[in-house]
Amino acid sequence: MDEDAKGVRRIGLGMMLLFWLLILALGAWWFHGYLEQRRNPNAHLVHAITGEGEDVILKRNASGHFMATGRINGEPVEFLLDTGATYLAVPANLADRLGLERGRPAFFHTANGRVQGYLTEIDQVSLGGLSTHKVRGSINPGMGGDTALLGMSFLNRFDIEIRGSEMVLRSPARE
């Protein structure tokens, strides 16, 4: 085989390798998006442009929980909706990133037992078209990650209806 043929062969092998690497990268990117959609099927709510007070319909994730991406003081935050939580519970590292002020120390009863954290008041919390101000919260140094528990200090301001795999949040009916 002469030098020109070897060069063409090397280029062909390089292009085939590049093609397969591109296919693998696209497959990994698609699969990551698929897994993320199963984990948080309501991530789109952070960008939802709905009328103020419109119903918010949440779908359960693959684990059976209601997760959604909303906003705390205008910053995107991933929430795990927890009707058993009294406050909107924020991990300490997320509270620092959001600039939340630590109030007085307090003890909280969690699924992991009794923990010490801090009370706080959050100026604005929004989820889809629902928004409210002055939400009581807790800063929990024992919580890991960047997911906040969206508890009853936010949820009790709205009507909640759970039907099968959906949760509907709506502004309370005014009489």
C-alpha positions as CSV (number, residue, x, y, z in Angstrom):
1,M,0.0,0.0,0.0
2,D,1.5,3.3,-1.0
3,E,1.7,6.4,1.3
4,D,-1.4,8.1,-0.2
5,A,-3.6,5.1,0.4
6,K,-2.4,4.9,4.0
7,G,-3.1,8.6,4.5
8,V,-6.6,8.3,3.1
9,R,-7.2,5.2,5.2
10,R,-6.1,7.0,8.4
11,I,-8.4,9.9,7.6
12,G,-11.3,7.5,7.0
13,L,-10.7,5.7,10.3
14,G,-10.5,9.1,12.1
15,M,-13.7,10.3,10.6
16,M,-15.5,7.0,11.5
17,L,-14.2,7.3,15.1
18,L,-15.4,10.9,15.2
19,F,-18.8,9.8,13.9
20,W,-19.2,7.1,16.5
21,L,-18.1,9.5,19.3
22,L,-20.6,12.0,18.1
23,I,-23.4,9.3,18.1
24,L,-22.4,8.3,21.7
25,A,-22.3,11.9,22.9
26,L,-25.8,12.6,21.4
27,G,-27.1,9.3,22.9
28,A,-25.8,10.2,26.4
29,W,-27.2,13.8,26.1
30,W,-30.6,12.4,25.2
31,F,-30.6,9.7,27.9
32,H,-29.6,12.3,30.5
33,G,-32.6,14.5,29.5
34,Y,-34.9,11.5,29.6
35,L,-33.7,10.6,33.2
36,E,-34.1,14.3,34.3
37,Q,-37.6,14.4,32.9
38,R,-38.5,11.3,34.9
39,R,-37.0,12.8,38.1
40,N,-38.6,16.3,37.7
41,P,-41.4,16.2,35.2
42,N,-42.5,19.8,36.3
43,A,-39.2,21.5,35.6
44,H,-40.8,23.6,32.9
45,L,-42.8,25.6,35.5
46,V,-39.8,27.8,36.2
47,H,-40.3,29.3,32.7
48,A,-44.1,29.1,32.6
49,I,-45.7,32.3,31.5
50,T,-49.2,32.0,32.8
51,G,-51.7,34.4,34.1
52,E,-51.4,35.2,37.8
53,G,-53.4,32.8,39.9
54,E,-53.9,30.2,37.2
55,D,-54.1,26.5,38.3
56,V,-50.8,24.7,38.5
57,I,-51.0,21.0,37.6
58,L,-48.1,18.9,38.8
59,K,-47.3,15.4,37.7
60,R,-45.7,12.8,39.9
61,N,-42.1,11.8,39.2
62,A,-40.9,8.2,38.6
63,S,-40.5,7.8,42.4
64,G,-44.1,8.9,43.1
65,H,-43.2,12.3,44.5
66,F,-44.2,15.8,43.3
67,M,-41.1,17.7,42.3
68,A,-41.2,21.1,40.5
69,T,-38.9,24.0,39.7
70,G,-40.1,27.3,41.0
71,R,-38.5,30.5,42.3
72,I,-37.4,31.9,45.6
73,N,-36.9,35.6,45.4
74,G,-36.7,35.4,41.6
75,E,-34.0,32.6,41.6
76,P,-34.8,29.2,40.2
77,V,-35.1,26.5,42.9
78,E,-36.0,22.8,42.7
79,F,-38.8,22.0,45.1
80,L,-40.0,18.7,46.6
81,L,-43.6,19.3,47.6
82,D,-44.1,18.1,51.2
83,T,-47.5,18.4,52.8
84,G,-46.0,17.0,56.0
85,A,-43.5,19.9,56.3
86,T,-44.5,22.9,58.4
87,Y,-42.2,25.4,56.6
88,L,-40.5,25.8,53.3
89,A,-37.2,24.1,54.3
90,V,-34.1,25.2,52.6
91,P,-30.6,23.6,52.8
92,A,-28.0,25.8,54.3
93,N,-25.8,26.0,51.1
94,L,-28.8,27.0,49.0
95,A,-29.9,29.6,51.7
96,D,-26.4,31.1,51.5
97,R,-26.5,31.2,47.6
98,L,-30.0,32.9,47.8
99,G,-28.9,35.3,50.5
100,L,-31.5,34.3,53.0
101,E,-31.1,35.7,56.5
102,R,-30.8,33.3,59.4
103,G,-33.3,34.3,62.1
104,R,-33.5,32.8,65.5
105,P,-32.3,29.2,66.1
106,A,-35.0,26.6,66.4
107,F,-35.3,22.8,66.6
108,F,-37.2,20.9,63.9
109,H,-38.6,17.4,63.9
110,T,-37.7,15.8,60.6
111,A,-37.7,12.3,59.1
112,N,-34.1,12.1,60.3
113,G,-35.0,13.1,63.8
114,R,-34.6,16.3,65.7
115,V,-32.3,18.9,64.1
116,Q,-31.3,22.5,64.8
117,G,-31.7,25.1,62.2
118,Y,-32.8,28.7,61.8
119,L,-36.1,30.4,61.1
120,T,-36.3,32.8,58.2
121,E,-38.8,34.7,56.2
122,I,-38.7,34.5,52.4
123,D,-39.8,37.6,50.5
124,Q,-41.3,35.8,47.5
125,V,-42.0,32.2,46.5
126,S,-43.5,31.3,43.1
127,L,-44.5,28.1,41.4
128,G,-45.9,28.4,37.9
129,G,-48.5,31.2,38.0
130,L,-48.9,31.0,41.8
131,S,-46.9,33.5,43.8
132,T,-46.9,34.6,47.4
133,H,-44.9,36.9,49.7
134,K,-43.6,36.7,53.2
135,V,-43.4,32.9,53.5
136,R,-42.1,31.4,56.7
137,G,-39.2,29.1,56.2
138,S,-36.4,27.2,57.9
139,I,-32.8,26.9,57.0
140,N,-31.6,23.4,57.7
141,P,-27.8,22.8,57.9
142,G,-28.4,19.1,57.8
143,M,-30.1,19.0,54.4
144,G,-27.8,18.2,51.5
145,G,-28.2,19.1,47.9
146,D,-30.0,22.0,46.3
147,T,-33.6,20.8,46.6
148,A,-35.9,22.7,49.0
149,L,-38.9,21.1,50.7
150,L,-42.0,23.2,49.8
151,G,-44.0,22.8,52.9
152,M,-47.3,24.1,54.2
153,S,-46.2,27.6,54.9
154,F,-46.5,28.0,51.1
155,L,-49.0,25.3,50.2
156,N,-51.7,26.2,52.8
157,R,-52.2,29.5,50.9
158,F,-53.7,27.5,48.0
159,D,-56.3,24.8,47.5
160,I,-54.7,21.4,46.9
161,E,-56.3,18.6,45.0
162,I,-54.6,15.3,44.4
163,R,-56.1,13.1,41.7
164,G,-54.1,9.9,40.9
165,S,-50.8,11.0,39.5
166,E,-51.6,14.7,39.5
167,M,-51.7,17.5,42.1
168,V,-53.6,20.7,41.3
169,L,-52.8,23.9,43.1
170,R,-55.2,26.8,42.7
171,S,-55.8,30.1,44.3
172,P,-58.5,29.8,47.0
173,A,-62.1,30.6,45.8
174,R,-63.1,34.1,46.7
175,E,-66.6,34.5,47.9
